[in-house]
């Protein structure tokens, strides 16, 4: 909106190109090394386990991702409410 980029703000660090990022970030390499078949097998047996709040959350986030719209979500709640379960389902669906 302001026609400015990172180069206009000298105190902001520049992002590394993807190839360089993989060289300096072993955690990123580890996260990108996953088996897609495991994710495909995760959705069907776990879909019936979602409660109504989890299902609504997944539907809202997934629909925004599918439509290519940008959004930021914060999933917050007490321990044991299924936040990690929702994260895994979203990752498997995407």
C-alpha positions in Angstrom: 0.0 0.0 0.0 2.9 2.4 0.6 5.1 1.2 -2.3 7.9 0.4 0.1 10.0 -2.8 0.4 12.5 -4.2 2.9 15.2 -2.3 1.2 13.6 1.0 2.4 14.1 0.0 6.1 17.8 -0.5 6.7 17.2 -2.0 10.2 15.1 -4.9 8.8 17.1 -8.1 7.8 16.6 -9.4 4.3 15.2 -12.9 3.9 17.5 -15.5 2.5 16.6 -17.1 -0.9 15.0 -20.6 -0.4 18.1 -22.5 -1.5 20.4 -20.6 1.0 17.8 -21.0 3.7 18.0 -24.7 3.4 21.8 -24.6 3.8 21.7 -22.6 7.0 18.6 -24.0 8.7 18.7 -27.8 9.4 15.4 -27.5 11.3 13.7 -26.3 8.1 15.2 -29.3 6.2 13.9 -31.7 8.9 10.4 -30.2 8.8 10.3 -30.4 5.0 11.3 -34.1 5.1 8.0 -35.8 5.7 6.1 -38.7 4.2 2.9 -37.5 2.4 1.4 -40.9 2.6 1.4 -40.7 6.4 -0.6 -37.5 6.2 -3.1 -39.0 3.7 -3.7 -41.9 6.0 -4.3 -39.6 9.0 -7.4 -37.8 7.8 -10.0 -40.5 7.2 -9.7 -42.3 10.5 -9.5 -39.1 12.6 -12.2 -37.1 10.9 -15.0 -38.7 12.9 -13.1 -37.8 16.1 -13.4 -34.1 15.7 -15.8 -32.3 18.0 -18.0 -29.4 16.7 -15.5 -26.7 17.7 -12.6 -28.5 16.1 -14.6 -29.2 12.9 -15.7 -25.6 12.6 -12.1 -24.3 13.1 -10.8 -26.7 10.5 -13.5 -25.8 8.0 -12.9 -22.0 8.4 -9.1 -22.3 8.1 -9.2 -24.8 5.3 -11.7 -22.8 3.2 -9.5 -19.7 3.5 -6.4 -21.7 2.4 -8.2 -23.3 -0.5 -9.5 -19.9 -1.7 -5.9 -18.6 -1.5 -6.8 -15.8 0.8 -4.3 -14.6 3.4 -5.2 -14.8 7.1 -3.6 -15.2 10.5 -5.1 -17.5 13.0 -4.3 -18.1 16.7 -5.5 -21.3 18.2 -5.5 -20.9 21.9 -7.0 -22.9 24.7 -6.3 -25.0 27.8 -4.2 -28.1 27.7 -6.1 -31.2 26.5 -8.6 -29.4 24.3 -7.1 -30.8 21.0 -5.0 -27.9 19.6 -2.3 -30.3 18.4 -5.0 -32.6 16.9 -6.4 -29.6 15.0 -3.0 -28.6 13.8 -2.2 -32.2 12.6 -5.6 -32.4 10.8 -5.0 -29.1 9.0 -1.6 -30.1 7.9 -2.8 -33.4 6.7 -5.7 -31.8 4.8 -3.5 -29.1 3.2 
